[in-house]
Structures are given as C-alpha cells and as structure tokens.
Amino acid sequence: MTVTLEIKPELAATLLHQAAANGMDVSEYASTLIERAAFAKAIQPSGERKTLLELFSPLRDLNLDLERDRDPGREISL
C-alpha cells in the first residue's frame, strides 16, 4: 500500500535525522514507526491485571521442565 503524507518541515527534518541515526531511509523508518503505532494498542496493558497463573495458563499443556538448576556455579573461598 502506498500512503502519501503532508508533514511539517520540522518533522521532516527530525525524521531524516532519526532515520539516518538508525541506518534507514526515511520511508523505511516511517513505515517502522507506523507499524509500531498500529500494534502498540495490542501490547499496551488494559486496565485489567492478570495473575501469574492466568498469564502462564497457555503453557499448561506443553510439559515444560522448568526446574531451577541447583548448581550454584563455582566454589568461592572466603
């Protein structure tokens, strides 16, 4: 999809500077910013908080071995 934007000269200069700092051309950088903004709402937390059990419930049936390694590493002499 092609989108044409009319932006202020100050904003254009800022975008040019930021794109160059990130090693991108302006259109690639602007596309990245728009993509982040489009998906930002999906990753922002809603007002509802979940418990750890609710957060990890999708992993319940994966049979993962999540046991902590009890080896403290190397010996330390004090």
Chimera marker file (.cmm) of the C-alpha trace (Angstrom):
<marker_set name="trace">
<marker id="1" x="0.000" y="0.000" z="0.000" r="1" g="1" b="0" radius="0.5"/>
<marker id="2" x="1.256" y="3.457" z="-0.779" r="1" g="1" b="0" radius="0.5"/>
<marker id="3" x="0.441" y="6.350" z="1.550" r="1" g="1" b="0" radius="0.5"/>
<marker id="4" x="1.319" y="9.991" z="0.946" r="1" g="1" b="0" radius="0.5"/>
<marker id="5" x="1.686" y="12.236" z="3.986" r="1" g="1" b="0" radius="0.5"/>
<marker id="6" x="1.896" y="16.012" z="4.216" r="1" g="1" b="0" radius="0.5"/>
<marker id="7" x="4.148" y="16.819" z="7.178" r="1" g="1" b="0" radius="0.5"/>
<marker id="8" x="5.721" y="19.966" z="8.566" r="1" g="1" b="0" radius="0.5"/>
<marker id="9" x="9.306" y="20.738" z="7.561" r="1" g="1" b="0" radius="0.5"/>
<marker id="10" x="10.481" y="20.436" z="11.190" r="1" g="1" b="0" radius="0.5"/>
<marker id="11" x="9.019" y="16.945" z="11.410" r="1" g="1" b="0" radius="0.5"/>
<marker id="12" x="10.571" y="16.001" z="8.080" r="1" g="1" b="0" radius="0.5"/>
<marker id="13" x="13.982" y="17.113" z="9.336" r="1" g="1" b="0" radius="0.5"/>
<marker id="14" x="13.533" y="15.121" z="12.542" r="1" g="1" b="0" radius="0.5"/>
<marker id="15" x="12.502" y="12.015" z="10.604" r="1" g="1" b="0" radius="0.5"/>
<marker id="16" x="15.515" y="12.385" z="8.298" r="1" g="1" b="0" radius="0.5"/>
<marker id="17" x="17.845" y="12.680" z="11.276" r="1" g="1" b="0" radius="0.5"/>
<marker id="18" x="16.316" y="9.725" z="13.158" r="1" g="1" b="0" radius="0.5"/>
<marker id="19" x="16.246" y="7.538" z="10.041" r="1" g="1" b="0" radius="0.5"/>
<marker id="20" x="19.909" y="8.240" z="9.376" r="1" g="1" b="0" radius="0.5"/>
<marker id="21" x="20.766" y="7.502" z="13.016" r="1" g="1" b="0" radius="0.5"/>
<marker id="22" x="19.072" y="4.112" z="12.625" r="1" g="1" b="0" radius="0.5"/>
<marker id="23" x="20.710" y="3.359" z="9.268" r="1" g="1" b="0" radius="0.5"/>
<marker id="24" x="17.433" y="3.508" z="7.328" r="1" g="1" b="0" radius="0.5"/>
<marker id="25" x="15.967" y="5.631" z="4.591" r="1" g="1" b="0" radius="0.5"/>
<marker id="26" x="13.054" y="7.879" z="5.561" r="1" g="1" b="0" radius="0.5"/>
<marker id="27" x="10.289" y="5.765" z="4.023" r="1" g="1" b="0" radius="0.5"/>
<marker id="28" x="11.559" y="2.600" z="5.722" r="1" g="1" b="0" radius="0.5"/>
<marker id="29" x="11.852" y="4.421" z="9.069" r="1" g="1" b="0" radius="0.5"/>
<marker id="30" x="8.378" y="5.980" z="8.751" r="1" g="1" b="0" radius="0.5"/>
<marker id="31" x="6.933" y="2.564" z="7.892" r="1" g="1" b="0" radius="0.5"/>
<marker id="32" x="8.550" y="1.126" z="11.029" r="1" g="1" b="0" radius="0.5"/>
<marker id="33" x="7.070" y="3.908" z="13.177" r="1" g="1" b="0" radius="0.5"/>
<marker id="34" x="3.597" y="3.389" z="11.717" r="1" g="1" b="0" radius="0.5"/>
<marker id="35" x="3.842" y="-0.364" z="12.249" r="1" g="1" b="0" radius="0.5"/>
<marker id="36" x="4.840" y="0.111" z="15.895" r="1" g="1" b="0" radius="0.5"/>
<marker id="37" x="1.968" y="2.548" z="16.432" r="1" g="1" b="0" radius="0.5"/>
<marker id="38" x="-0.525" y="0.177" z="14.812" r="1" g="1" b="0" radius="0.5"/>
<marker id="39" x="0.437" y="-2.698" z="17.105" r="1" g="1" b="0" radius="0.5"/>
<marker id="40" x="1.085" y="-0.596" z="20.240" r="1" g="1" b="0" radius="0.5"/>
<marker id="41" x="-2.535" y="-0.828" z="21.365" r="1" g="1" b="0" radius="0.5"/>
<marker id="42" x="-2.389" y="-4.617" z="21.203" r="1" g="1" b="0" radius="0.5"/>
<marker id="43" x="0.589" y="-4.775" z="23.579" r="1" g="1" b="0" radius="0.5"/>
<marker id="44" x="-0.408" y="-1.989" z="25.969" r="1" g="1" b="0" radius="0.5"/>
<marker id="45" x="-1.824" y="-3.292" z="29.208" r="1" g="1" b="0" radius="0.5"/>
<marker id="46" x="-5.526" y="-2.856" z="29.675" r="1" g="1" b="0" radius="0.5"/>
<marker id="47" x="-6.899" y="-1.732" z="32.999" r="1" g="1" b="0" radius="0.5"/>
<marker id="48" x="-7.372" y="-5.398" z="33.895" r="1" g="1" b="0" radius="0.5"/>
<marker id="49" x="-4.494" y="-7.167" z="35.647" r="1" g="1" b="0" radius="0.5"/>
<marker id="50" x="-3.869" y="-10.886" z="35.396" r="1" g="1" b="0" radius="0.5"/>
<marker id="51" x="-2.359" y="-13.226" z="37.935" r="1" g="1" b="0" radius="0.5"/>
<marker id="52" x="0.775" y="-15.237" z="37.099" r="1" g="1" b="0" radius="0.5"/>
<marker id="53" x="-1.382" y="-18.339" z="36.855" r="1" g="1" b="0" radius="0.5"/>
<marker id="54" x="-3.562" y="-16.660" z="34.226" r="1" g="1" b="0" radius="0.5"/>
<marker id="55" x="-0.519" y="-15.386" z="32.311" r="1" g="1" b="0" radius="0.5"/>
<marker id="56" x="1.120" y="-18.805" z="32.148" r="1" g="1" b="0" radius="0.5"/>
<marker id="57" x="-2.048" y="-20.866" z="31.612" r="1" g="1" b="0" radius="0.5"/>
<marker id="58" x="-1.427" y="-21.191" z="27.825" r="1" g="1" b="0" radius="0.5"/>
<marker id="59" x="1.787" y="-23.080" z="28.706" r="1" g="1" b="0" radius="0.5"/>
<marker id="60" x="0.000" y="-25.559" z="30.969" r="1" g="1" b="0" radius="0.5"/>
<marker id="61" x="-0.177" y="-28.434" z="28.480" r="1" g="1" b="0" radius="0.5"/>
<marker id="62" x="3.303" y="-28.038" z="26.981" r="1" g="1" b="0" radius="0.5"/>
<marker id="63" x="5.018" y="-30.315" z="29.544" r="1" g="1" b="0" radius="0.5"/>
<marker id="64" x="7.957" y="-27.963" z="30.034" r="1" g="1" b="0" radius="0.5"/>
<marker id="65" x="10.664" y="-28.835" z="32.536" r="1" g="1" b="0" radius="0.5"/>
<marker id="66" x="11.075" y="-25.544" z="34.382" r="1" g="1" b="0" radius="0.5"/>
<marker id="67" x="13.047" y="-26.843" z="37.339" r="1" g="1" b="0" radius="0.5"/>
<marker id="68" x="15.785" y="-24.498" z="38.526" r="1" g="1" b="0" radius="0.5"/>
<marker id="69" x="19.395" y="-25.632" z="38.253" r="1" g="1" b="0" radius="0.5"/>
<marker id="70" x="20.516" y="-26.190" z="41.857" r="1" g="1" b="0" radius="0.5"/>
<marker id="71" x="24.230" y="-25.991" z="40.986" r="1" g="1" b="0" radius="0.5"/>
<marker id="72" x="25.461" y="-22.685" z="42.478" r="1" g="1" b="0" radius="0.5"/>
<marker id="73" x="28.327" y="-22.498" z="39.976" r="1" g="1" b="0" radius="0.5"/>
<marker id="74" x="31.949" y="-22.298" z="41.029" r="1" g="1" b="0" radius="0.5"/>
<marker id="75" x="33.225" y="-22.656" z="44.556" r="1" g="1" b="0" radius="0.5"/>
<marker id="76" x="34.004" y="-19.433" z="46.414" r="1" g="1" b="0" radius="0.5"/>
<marker id="77" x="36.657" y="-19.359" z="49.130" r="1" g="1" b="0" radius="0.5"/>
<marker id="78" x="36.310" y="-16.615" z="51.690" r="1" g="1" b="0" radius="0.5"/>
<link id1="1" id2="2" r="1" g="1" b="0" radius="0.2"/>
<link id1="2" id2="3" r="1" g="1" b="0" radius="0.2"/>
<link id1="3" id2="4" r="1" g="1" b="0" radius="0.2"/>
<link id1="4" id2="5" r="1" g="1" b="0" radius="0.2"/>
<link id1="5" id2="6" r="1" g="1" b="0" radius="0.2"/>
<link id1="6" id2="7" r="1" g="1" b="0" radius="0.2"/>
<link id1="7" id2="8" r="1" g="1" b="0" radius="0.2"/>
<link id1="8" id2="9" r="1" g="1" b="0" radius="0.2"/>
<link id1="9" id2="10" r="1" g="1" b="0" radius="0.2"/>
<link id1="10" id2="11" r="1" g="1" b="0" radius="0.2"/>
<link id1="11" id2="12" r="1" g="1" b="0" radius="0.2"/>
<link id1="12" id2="13" r="1" g="1" b="0" radius="0.2"/>
<link id1="13" id2="14" r="1" g="1" b="0" radius="0.2"/>
<link id1="14" id2="15" r="1" g="1" b="0" radius="0.2"/>
<link id1="15" id2="16" r="1" g="1" b="0" radius="0.2"/>
<link id1="16" id2="17" r="1" g="1" b="0" radius="0.2"/>
<link id1="17" id2="18" r="1" g="1" b="0" radius="0.2"/>
<link id1="18" id2="19" r="1" g="1" b="0" radius="0.2"/>
<link id1="19" id2="20" r="1" g="1" b="0" radius="0.2"/>
<link id1="20" id2="21" r="1" g="1" b="0" radius="0.2"/>
<link id1="21" id2="22" r="1" g="1" b="0" radius="0.2"/>
<link id1="22" id2="23" r="1" g="1" b="0" radius="0.2"/>
<link id1="23" id2="24" r="1" g="1" b="0" radius="0.2"/>
<link id1="24" id2="25" r="1" g="1" b="0" radius="0.2"/>
<link id1="25" id2="26" r="1" g="1" b="0" radius="0.2"/>
<link id1="26" id2="27" r="1" g="1" b="0" radius="0.2"/>
<link id1="27" id2="28" r="1" g="1" b="0" radius="0.2"/>
<link id1="28" id2="29" r="1" g="1" b="0" radius="0.2"/>
<link id1="29" id2="30" r="1" g="1" b="0" radius="0.2"/>
<link id1="30" id2="31" r="1" g="1" b="0" radius="0.2"/>
<link id1="31" id2="32" r="1" g="1" b="0" radius="0.2"/>
<link id1="32" id2="33" r="1" g="1" b="0" radius="0.2"/>
<link id1="33" id2="34" r="1" g="1" b="0" radius="0.2"/>
<link id1="34" id2="35" r="1" g="1" b="0" radius="0.2"/>
<link id1="35" id2="36" r="1" g="1" b="0" radius="0.2"/>
<link id1="36" id2="37" r="1" g="1" b="0" radius="0.2"/>
<link id1="37" id2="38" r="1" g="1" b="0" radius="0.2"/>
<link id1="38" id2="39" r="1" g="1" b="0" radius="0.2"/>
<link id1="39" id2="40" r="1" g="1" b="0" radius="0.2"/>
<link id1="40" id2="41" r="1" g="1" b="0" radius="0.2"/>
<link id1="41" id2="42" r="1" g="1" b="0" radius="0.2"/>
<link id1="42" id2="43" r="1" g="1" b="0" radius="0.2"/>
<link id1="43" id2="44" r="1" g="1" b="0" radius="0.2"/>
<link id1="44" id2="45" r="1" g="1" b="0" radius="0.2"/>
<link id1="45" id2="46" r="1" g="1" b="0" radius="0.2"/>
<link id1="46" id2="47" r="1" g="1" b="0" radius="0.2"/>
<link id1="47" id2="48" r="1" g="1" b="0" radius="0.2"/>
<link id1="48" id2="49" r="1" g="1" b="0" radius="0.2"/>
<link id1="49" id2="50" r="1" g="1" b="0" radius="0.2"/>
<link id1="50" id2="51" r="1" g="1" b="0" radius="0.2"/>
<link id1="51" id2="52" r="1" g="1" b="0" radius="0.2"/>
<link id1="52" id2="53" r="1" g="1" b="0" radius="0.2"/>
<link id1="53" id2="54" r="1" g="1" b="0" radius="0.2"/>
<link id1="54" id2="55" r="1" g="1" b="0" radius="0.2"/>
<link id1="55" id2="56" r="1" g="1" b="0" radius="0.2"/>
<link id1="56" id2="57" r="1" g="1" b="0" radius="0.2"/>
<link id1="57" id2="58" r="1" g="1" b="0" radius="0.2"/>
<link id1="58" id2="59" r="1" g="1" b="0" radius="0.2"/>
<link id1="59" id2="60" r="1" g="1" b="0" radius="0.2"/>
<link id1="60" id2="61" r="1" g="1" b="0" radius="0.2"/>
<link id1="61" id2="62" r="1" g="1" b="0" radius="0.2"/>
<link id1="62" id2="63" r="1" g="1" b="0" radius="0.2"/>
<link id1="63" id2="64" r="1" g="1" b="0" radius="0.2"/>
<link id1="64" id2="65" r="1" g="1" b="0" radius="0.2"/>
<link id1="65" id2="66" r="1" g="1" b="0" radius="0.2"/>
<link id1="66" id2="67" r="1" g="1" b="0" radius="0.2"/>
<link id1="67" id2="68" r="1" g="1" b="0" radius="0.2"/>
<link id1="68" id2="69" r="1" g="1" b="0" radius="0.2"/>
<link id1="69" id2="70" r="1" g="1" b="0" radius="0.2"/>
<link id1="70" id2="71" r="1" g="1" b="0" radius="0.2"/>
<link id1="71" id2="72" r="1" g="1" b="0" radius="0.2"/>
<link id1="72" id2="73" r="1" g="1" b="0" radius="0.2"/>
<link id1="73" id2="74" r="1" g="1" b="0" radius="0.2"/>
<link id1="74" id2="75" r="1" g="1" b="0" radius="0.2"/>
<link id1="75" id2="76" r="1" g="1" b="0" radius="0.2"/>
<link id1="76" id2="77" r="1" g="1" b="0" radius="0.2"/>
<link id1="77" id2="78" r="1" g="1" b="0" radius="0.2"/>
</marker_set>
